[in-house]
Amino acid sequence: MSGATTALVRAYFDHDNAGDMDGLSSLIAPDYRHHNNAATLTLDQFKRGAGWISEVLPDRILEVLDVVAEGDRVAVRWVLRGTHLGSGYGEPPSGKTIVLHGQTLLRLEDGRIAEDWEAMDEADLRTQLGAMPGEG
């Protein structure tokens, strides 16, 4: 994996962590698409989703655990941690630490992120937030 690829991917997650959507946008191709489960989002829709999770977990930090690249694809395994201080699904904030594990596969094009596929257990997130029956 090239140093430029690693730097691009880490910068993407650093900007996301900082809530710096302008910085993040500078790394994204004009026709970027974000895939999450069955949904395909534009950059603006992705930014709204990032704003939503920031309201629910305002101190959230996404830690990059592994980065593996081949060709124009980069796989990232990550863990997100934050304090439940805002309502995500109508539940009251609990003040609990939320831990969410996931992976993102990114496709690069001309030195920018053109597309990504994010996989995380949203049922686990809902359960931890207390918005779904289980161990909230």
C-alpha positions in Angstrom: 0.0 0.0 0.0 1.4 3.4 -0.9 2.0 6.1 1.6 -0.3 8.4 -0.4 -3.2 5.9 -0.1 -2.7 5.4 3.6 -2.5 9.2 4.1 -5.7 9.8 2.1 -7.7 7.2 4.1 -6.4 8.3 7.5 -7.1 11.9 6.5 -10.7 11.0 5.6 -11.3 9.4 9.0 -9.4 12.3 10.8 -11.7 14.9 9.1 -14.7 12.8 10.0 -13.6 12.6 13.7 -13.1 16.3 13.8 -16.4 17.0 12.3 -14.5 18.8 9.5 -16.9 18.2 6.6 -15.1 20.7 4.3 -11.8 18.9 4.8 -13.5 15.6 4.2 -15.2 16.9 1.1 -11.8 17.9 -0.3 -10.9 14.1 -0.4 -14.1 13.0 -2.1 -14.7 12.7 -5.9 -17.6 14.8 -7.3 -19.8 11.8 -8.0 -19.1 10.1 -4.6 -21.5 7.4 -3.4 -21.7 6.0 0.2 -23.3 2.6 0.6 -24.7 1.5 4.0 -26.8 -1.6 4.0 -29.4 -1.1 1.2 -29.0 2.7 1.1 -26.9 4.6 -1.4 -26.2 8.1 -0.3 -24.7 11.2 -1.9 -22.0 13.2 -0.1 -24.7 15.6 1.3 -26.7 12.8 2.6 -23.6 11.2 4.1 -22.8 14.5 5.9 -26.4 14.6 7.3 -25.8 11.1 8.7 -22.5 12.1 10.2 -24.2 15.1 11.8 -26.9 12.8 13.3 -24.3 10.4 14.9 -22.5 13.5 16.2 -25.7 14.7 17.9 -26.2 11.2 19.5 -22.5 10.7 20.5 -21.0 14.2 20.5 -17.6 13.0 21.8 -17.4 10.1 19.3 -14.1 9.0 18.1 -13.6 6.5 15.3 -10.4 4.6 15.7 -8.8 3.0 12.7 -7.7 -0.5 13.6 -6.5 -2.0 10.3 -6.0 -0.6 6.8 -5.4 -3.0 3.9 -5.2 -1.9 0.2 -5.0 -3.6 -3.1 -5.4 -1.8 -6.4 -8.1 0.9 -6.1 -9.7 -0.6 -3.0 -8.9 0.0 0.6 -10.4 -1.9 3.5 -10.6 -0.3 6.9 -11.6 -2.1 10.2 -12.6 0.4 12.8 -14.3 0.9 16.2 -16.4 3.9 17.1 -16.7 5.0 20.8 -18.8 7.8 22.2 -21.0 8.8 25.1 -24.8 8.6 24.5 -25.8 12.2 25.1 -28.4 12.7 22.4 -31.4 10.8 21.2 -30.9 8.8 18.1 -34.3 7.0 17.8 -36.5 8.8 20.3 -34.8 7.1 23.3 -33.6 9.2 26.2 -29.8 9.8 26.4 -28.3 7.3 28.9 -24.8 8.7 29.4 -23.4 5.3 28.6 -20.3 4.6 26.5 -21.4 3.2 23.2 -18.9 0.9 21.3 -19.6 0.1 17.6 -17.4 -2.1 15.4 -17.4 -1.8 11.6 -15.6 -2.0 8.4 -15.5 0.3 5.4 -14.3 -0.6 1.9 -13.3 2.4 -0.1 -12.8 2.7 -3.9 -10.3 5.3 -4.9 -10.2 7.2 -8.2 -7.7 9.9 -9.3 -6.4 10.3 -5.8 -9.9 10.8 -4.2 -12.5 8.6 -2.6 -15.1 7.8 -5.2 -17.3 5.3 -3.4 -17.4 3.4 -0.1 -19.4 0.5 1.5 -19.8 0.7 5.2 -20.8 -2.3 7.3 -21.8 -2.1 10.9 -24.3 -3.8 13.2 -27.1 -1.2 13.4 -29.2 -3.5 15.6 -26.3 -3.5 18.1 -26.2 0.3 18.0 -30.0 0.5 18.6 -29.7 -2.0 21.5 -26.8 -0.1 23.1 -28.8 3.2 22.8 -31.8 1.5 24.5 -33.9 2.0 21.3 -34.4 -1.7 20.8 -35.2 -4.5 23.2 -32.1 -6.2 24.7 -29.1 -5.1 26.8 -29.4 -1.3 26.4 
